[in-house]
Amino acid sequence: MAQLFHPSREDITLAGVLSALADPMRLRIVKSLMQQNDCMSCTEAAPCPDMAKSTLSNHFRILREAGLIQTTKKGVEHRNVVREADLNARFPKLLKTIVGCAD
């Protein structure tokens, strides 16, 4: 089974975070995860229930590779949580500011 890539805290870049959050669907996913304040499966955090699984997987991959979320496998589902502590260490208050300004 392939391992999921998660950048280290030091490798999270501002350009990567902003690029990942520039997509409205990914921003909604992160906002949903932050509101839940707990691990959520990909389908639980999906902004649209009718979104294709391949599209949803791609959004989560981009968020994970940008360092915004941590994904763990539990049984057959992937559980996701926002890496808020790592992001605040790199860019204090950036994530809350962006999510707070989102419609």
C-alpha positions in Angstrom: 0.0 0.0 0.0 1.3 3.5 -0.9 2.2 5.8 1.9 0.5 9.2 2.0 2.9 12.2 1.7 2.8 14.8 4.4 5.4 17.6 4.4 7.2 18.3 7.5 6.4 21.6 9.3 9.5 23.3 7.9 8.6 22.3 4.4 5.1 23.9 4.4 5.3 27.0 2.2 3.1 30.1 2.0 2.8 29.7 -1.7 1.6 26.1 -1.3 -0.9 26.9 1.3 -2.4 29.8 -0.6 -2.5 27.9 -3.8 -4.3 25.0 -2.2 -6.8 27.3 -0.5 -7.4 29.3 -3.7 -9.9 26.7 -4.9 -13.3 27.3 -3.3 -14.1 23.6 -2.8 -10.8 23.0 -0.9 -11.4 26.1 1.2 -14.9 24.7 2.1 -13.3 21.4 3.0 -10.8 23.1 5.3 -13.5 25.2 6.9 -15.6 22.2 7.5 -12.7 20.3 9.1 -12.0 23.3 11.3 -15.6 23.7 12.4 -15.8 20.0 13.3 -12.6 20.2 15.3 -12.2 16.5 15.0 -11.1 13.9 12.5 -13.5 13.6 9.6 -13.7 11.1 6.7 -13.4 12.5 3.2 -17.1 12.0 2.5 -18.0 13.7 5.8 -16.0 16.8 4.9 -17.0 16.9 1.3 -18.6 20.2 0.4 -21.0 18.6 -2.1 -22.5 15.2 -1.6 -22.6 14.5 -5.3 -18.9 15.2 -5.9 -17.1 12.4 -7.8 -14.8 10.4 -5.5 -11.9 11.0 -7.9 -12.4 14.7 -7.7 -12.7 14.6 -3.9 -9.6 12.5 -3.6 -7.7 15.0 -5.7 -8.8 17.9 -3.5 -7.6 16.0 -0.3 -4.3 15.1 -2.0 -3.6 18.8 -2.8 -4.5 19.8 0.8 -2.4 17.1 2.3 0.6 17.8 0.0 0.4 21.5 0.8 0.6 20.7 4.5 -2.9 21.8 5.4 -4.3 18.5 6.6 -3.1 15.2 8.1 -4.7 12.1 6.8 -4.6 8.7 8.5 -6.2 5.5 7.4 -8.7 3.8 9.7 -10.1 0.6 8.2 -11.2 1.5 4.7 -11.6 5.2 5.2 -9.2 8.1 5.4 -9.6 10.4 8.4 -8.5 14.0 8.1 -7.7 16.8 10.5 -6.3 20.3 9.9 -2.7 20.7 10.9 -3.5 23.9 12.7 -0.6 23.9 15.1 1.9 23.4 12.3 0.3 26.1 10.2 0.2 28.6 13.1 3.9 27.8 13.9 4.8 28.7 10.3 2.3 31.4 9.5 0.6 32.7 12.7 -3.1 33.3 12.4 -3.0 33.0 8.6 -5.4 30.0 8.4 -8.0 31.5 10.7 -7.9 34.8 8.9 -8.4 33.2 5.5 -11.2 30.9 6.7 -12.8 33.7 8.6 -13.0 35.9 5.5 -14.4 33.1 3.3 -18.1 33.3 2.4 
